[in-house]
């Protein structure tokens, strides 16, 4: 029996690089993996001022449509919003959604509405807004403490070279989700209990308001794909092999 296909979606300011430790571990187990750069980020050359939530979701739907069979979508951090909206448009093509310390937002709400409630997050005050390109960036001085405090220091050094801008618009657009479509897809949450970027407070609030089939907990900061990739992959495999 052919094993499932994973689509791995990075969070704010990041890119497919997030998954460089995770991807080979999944592939060694016989899974197909697509770790992608979202539009305008990483190596994708879409002008950042042209990127919207809708265009990003459309790009992900195109990828799903090009793959045989159902997929498992994994969204990290802010871009939990992307896997939710994609599930609304392609519920019949998605086997499971996995939210990794991710924004799990209900219908009619925005990511920003939940982000502003997360008052203890370390990243507050370190985000620079660029109105001309409708984007924002995170200052490098907070990378280590805010994103990678339990990771090797080389990750922070790599991030200083790799991290880029993030479109503003997608965090301010209400999601449009229905029980019929989005509600029909199996959902799982992985909480990072030492998270300083999306704190446990807001993670717990979100998965309490929007219940998932199962909540897992990892004793890590915001980036377990760097700090504990083997343990993270084990959770992905457990979820992939579980009955929805």
C-alpha positions in Angstrom: 0.0 0.0 0.0 1.4 3.4 -1.0 2.1 5.7 1.9 0.7 9.1 2.2 1.9 12.4 0.9 2.8 15.2 3.3 2.7 18.9 2.3 4.8 20.9 4.8 3.9 24.6 5.1 6.3 27.0 6.9 5.4 29.9 9.1 6.0 33.6 9.0 9.3 34.9 7.5 10.5 31.4 6.9 10.6 29.1 3.9 10.9 25.4 2.9 14.2 25.5 4.8 12.2 24.9 8.0 11.9 21.2 7.1 15.4 20.3 6.0 15.8 17.9 9.0 12.2 16.5 8.8 11.9 15.8 5.1 14.6 13.1 4.8 13.3 11.3 7.9 9.8 11.1 6.4 11.2 10.0 3.0 13.2 7.3 4.6 9.9 5.9 5.9 8.5 5.8 2.4 6.4 8.9 2.5 6.3 11.5 -0.3 7.1 15.0 1.0 6.5 18.4 -0.5 8.2 21.2 1.5 7.4 24.4 -0.4 8.2 28.1 -0.3 5.0 30.1 -0.1 4.5 32.8 -2.7 6.9 35.7 -2.2 8.9 33.9 0.4 12.1 31.8 0.3 13.1 31.2 -3.3 9.7 32.1 -4.7 10.0 35.3 -6.7 6.4 36.5 -6.6 6.6 40.2 -5.6 5.6 40.4 -2.0 3.2 43.3 -2.6 1.2 41.0 -4.9 0.8 38.2 -2.3 -2.6 37.7 -0.6 -4.2 34.9 1.4 -6.3 34.0 -1.6 -3.4 33.8 -4.1 -1.4 31.7 -1.6 -4.3 29.3 -1.0 -4.8 29.0 -4.8 -1.1 28.0 -5.2 -1.5 25.3 -2.5 -4.7 24.0 -4.2 -2.8 23.8 -7.5 -0.2 21.7 -5.8 -2.8 19.4 -4.2 -4.5 19.0 -7.6 -1.2 17.9 -9.2 -0.8 15.0 -6.6 -2.5 11.6 -6.9 -4.6 10.7 -3.9 -5.2 12.5 -0.7 -2.6 14.5 1.2 -1.8 15.4 4.8 -1.3 19.1 5.3 1.0 20.4 8.1 0.9 24.1 8.9 3.3 25.8 11.3 2.7 29.0 13.2 0.8 31.8 11.4 0.2 29.6 8.4 -2.2 27.3 10.1 -4.6 29.8 8.5 -3.5 28.5 5.1 -4.2 24.9 5.7 -7.6 25.8 7.1 -8.6 27.8 4.1 -7.2 25.2 1.7 -9.3 22.5 3.5 -12.4 24.5 2.9 -11.7 24.5 -0.9 -10.3 20.9 -1.2 -11.9 18.9 1.7 -12.1 15.8 -0.5 -8.4 15.8 -1.3 -7.1 16.2 2.3 -6.9 13.3 4.6 -5.7 15.2 7.7 -4.7 18.6 8.9 -1.9 18.9 11.5 -1.5 22.3 13.2 2.1 22.6 14.6 2.0 25.5 17.2 -0.2 27.0 14.6 -3.0 29.5 14.3 -6.3 27.5 14.4 -8.8 30.2 13.6 -12.6 29.8 13.4 -14.8 31.0 10.6 -15.1 34.7 10.2 -12.0 35.5 12.4 -8.5 36.7 11.5 -5.1 35.5 12.6 -4.4 39.0 13.9 -7.4 38.9 16.2 -5.8 36.0 18.0 -2.2 37.2 17.7 -3.0 40.5 19.6 -4.4 38.4 22.5 -1.0 36.6 22.9 0.5 39.5 24.9 3.3 37.4 26.5 4.9 36.5 23.1 8.6 37.4 22.8 8.2 38.7 19.3 6.1 41.7 20.2 7.9 44.9 19.5 10.4 43.3 17.1 8.3 43.4 13.9 9.0 46.1 11.4 6.2 47.2 9.1 7.0 48.1 5.4 4.0 49.9 4.1 5.3 50.4 0.6 5.5 46.6 0.0 2.6 45.7 2.4 4.9 43.4 4.3 6.8 43.0 7.6 10.0 41.6 8.8 11.3 40.3 12.2 14.4 41.8 13.7 17.4 39.4 13.9 18.1 40.4 17.5 15.1 38.3 18.7 15.7 35.2 16.6 17.5 33.2 19.2 15.4 34.0 22.2 12.1 34.2 20.4 12.2 31.4 17.9 15.2 29.1 18.6 16.0 29.2 22.3 16.3 25.4 22.5 18.0 25.0 19.1 21.7 24.8 18.1 23.1 28.3 17.6 23.9 27.5 13.9 20.2 27.6 13.3 20.1 31.3 14.4 23.0 32.1 12.2 21.4 30.4 9.2 18.1 32.3 9.9 20.0 35.6 9.8 20.8 34.8 6.2 17.5 33.1 5.1 14.6 34.8 6.9 12.7 37.3 4.8 9.6 39.4 4.6 6.0 38.3 5.2 2.9 39.7 3.6 0.6 41.6 6.0 -2.7 41.1 4.2 -3.2 37.4 5.0 -3.2 37.9 8.7 -6.0 40.5 8.5 -8.4 38.6 6.2 -11.3 36.7 7.8 -11.3 33.0 7.1 -14.3 31.6 5.3 -14.9 28.1 6.7 -18.0 25.8 6.7 -18.9 22.8 8.7 -19.7 21.0 5.5 -16.2 21.4 3.9 -13.6 22.4 6.5 -15.5 20.8 9.3 -15.3 17.4 7.6 -11.5 17.1 7.6 -9.8 15.4 10.5 -7.7 17.9 12.6 -4.8 17.3 15.0 -2.8 19.8 17.1 0.8 19.7 18.3 1.3 22.1 21.1 4.9 23.3 21.8 4.9 23.9 25.6 8.0 26.2 25.7 6.9 28.3 22.8 7.8 32.0 23.0 6.4 33.0 19.7 2.9 31.5 19.7 2.6 30.9 23.5 0.9 27.9 25.1 -1.8 30.3 26.3 -3.0 31.1 22.8 -2.4 27.6 21.4 -4.6 26.2 24.2 -7.3 28.8 23.6 -7.4 28.0 19.9 -7.6 24.2 20.1 -10.2 24.6 22.9 -12.4 26.8 20.8 -11.9 24.6 17.7 -11.5 21.1 19.0 -9.2 18.6 17.3 -9.4 14.8 17.2 -6.2 14.7 19.4 -3.8 17.2 20.9 -0.1 16.2 21.3 2.4 18.1 23.4 6.1 18.6 22.7 8.4 20.0 25.4 10.0 22.4 22.9 10.1 26.0 21.8 8.6 27.3 18.5 10.8 25.3 16.2 10.7 21.5 17.0 11.7 20.8 13.4 15.1 22.1 14.3 15.4 21.2 18.0 13.7 17.7 18.0 13.1 16.6 14.4 13.1 12.9 15.2 10.5 13.3 17.9 8.4 15.5 15.7 8.5 13.0 12.8 7.3 10.3 15.2 4.2 12.4 15.9 3.6 13.0 12.2 3.9 9.2 11.6 1.5 8.4 14.5 -1.0 10.8 13.1 -0.6 9.6 9.6 -1.2 6.0 10.7 -4.1 6.7 13.0 -7.7 6.2 11.9 -9.4 9.6 11.3 
